[in-house]
Amino acid sequence: MVKVWDLPTRVFHWVLVLLFAVLWISGTVGGVDLPLPGGKTLMNTDLHMLLGQVVLSLVLYRVLWGLVGSSTARFSSFVRGPGAVIAYLKAVRSGQHPLFTGHNPAGALMILGVLTVLLLQAGTGLFANDDILSEGPLAAAVGKDLSDTLTGVHGLIADALIALVVVHICAVVVYRLKGENLVKPMVTGYKDRSSLPPGEPAPRMVSPLLALVLLAVSAGVVFGGVPHLAKLFGG
């Protein structure tokens, strides 16, 4: 067995899955209230907006980790051009099974798509409002009309994100039917040597402590910088 996914990457993945589920429920169904100490309650919309900022922090962290993290987490190790993606899909269609230590070219495209859409989704959420009591921390800074427009865009991006998630889940199922389990390595971190390219060395792992530092920086930018911007622009 060879370790291919580091702990920070795996934790990021599964925390994001959990947050996405809560955000989808709170954003479409509602009724997700969080009791707080002292008898107070964080109401559904406020919780939704808070978790949206958490997601924004995580996405910023993942971008940084994609630059300096473990080798399989780095964009430079798995992001390829359109030609590589097309060649990979043609190979799969013809019955071949190209081996990759980390993300394959099609999977890499999905990762970039999800991160980009999440960034747009969380970013527009900062300016959104629910037309009742709650609004994003930067909503007042742009005015009601623009806030309403960005709220609509936020909803459209949510639909695109749902579509990406469905495609991702379908791909996982298809690969499982073909005999490759993509979920287990993302849980354990390990793959069998036989499922890796022959002769390729084990991925280099970077200390999780660096991930914690990057996460703290990302959270500081979001939770410290956003209120500052709101004050700066009169929000």
Secondary structure, 3 states (H helix, E strand, C coil): CEECCCHHHHHHHHHHHHHHHHHHHHHHCCCCCEECHHHCEECHHHHHHHHHHHHHHHHHHHHHHHHHCCHHHCHHHHCCCHHHHHHHHHHHHCCCCCCCCCCCHHHHHHHHHHHHHHHHHHHHHCCCECCCCCECCCHHHHCHHHHHHHHHHHHHHHHHHHHHHHHHHHHHHHHHHCCCCCHHHHHHCEECHHHCCCCCCCCCCCCHHHHHHHHHHHHHHHHHHHHHHHHHCCC
